């Protein structure tokens, strides 16, 4: 029997790029456990929005990253969240199907995983699975279109939402199994008629073996110019991340000796920079550089909009990176993820989108003794080791895939 797995995620990356390495880490672990994995991802970087390896007229490029087969797919370039980004998503999905036709003759999969956040790639993965008589698994990362509705960007009657609702229903009917990253997504699926037996909880997490740093904390702080109580954010700068709350909190904290450092890029970054505040902005760094960056900080901050879809339907990589790096967490998101931090006693919880409360909690972290903050970080690390280790999650994923 074939043990070949294809995993399709528009935004998957390898460690030398900025972003989350869920698919690289889990794929590598699955390879070590005897499965044969190929990841399909877009060559247009989510962080830089630029083509990296492929020429403009090149459809795809396959290469090895470690032991993992990886196929980079070309797509249209874009600069902002407008129609060009939608075309980027659609063009990726079309070109994935073209690459699948080229590869399937010698590389026939038994299971194809199609991953949101956007539904076009997942739909293409389902189409290819049907053509190749493979099982189709839907990895539900973001709840589209529910997140768009909850964010107030579109209503149920909007033609885009109607399109996504139609795609959503088709994917839910066609999936042989579901991977959810947030436990709260289970009820969302059950309410839409998905059988409980098809739903498998494989959250985000950390590959603890990657948190090895060659230089000391003091050396990294000097190199990066961290000379205050440093609270770092790593990741996307988009509307959903509400980093304006951090900028506003920094103004409240002027003269306190606290500095927020926002690392990454996204469509909201230019506006955030122009708004000022006592915030330092840094360009995106590769995933491999994240452990040293976090070691040099005093705490990590995570923010999201206060909407229902983010209360029960997200599993942010950065949260587990912070905890894996033994960094106290300043958590300004609602629902399930705040519960993870609270139960682990790994940080402080601030009200979402409340700059004053975020500032107050930052001051509370600063006022703690070094030993109390270290204990907080140790508890976060222990929580990750027990519940969110990529090695353990890969074992669960293997059991689910082989059962298909």
Secondary structure, DSSP 8 states (H G I E B T S, - for coil): ---EEEEE-TT---TTSSS--HHHHHHHHHHHTT-EEEEEEESB-TTT-SB-SS-TT--EEEEEETTEEEEEE-----SSSSHHHHHHHHHHHHHHHHHHHHHTTTS--SEEEEE-SSHHHHHHHHHHHHHTT-EEEEEE-S-TTHHHHHTTS--TTSHHHHHHHHHHHHHHHH-SEEEESSTTHHHHHHTTT--GGGEEE----B-GGG---SS-HHHHHHHHT--SEEEEEES--SGGG-THHHHHHHHHTTTSSEEEEEE---TTHHHHHHT--SEEEE----HHHHHHHHHH-SEEEEE----HHHHHS---HHHHHHHHTT-EEEEE--THHHHHHHHHT-EEE--TT-HHHHHHHHHHHHHS-HHHHHHHHHHHHHHHHHH-BHHHHHHHHHHHHHH-
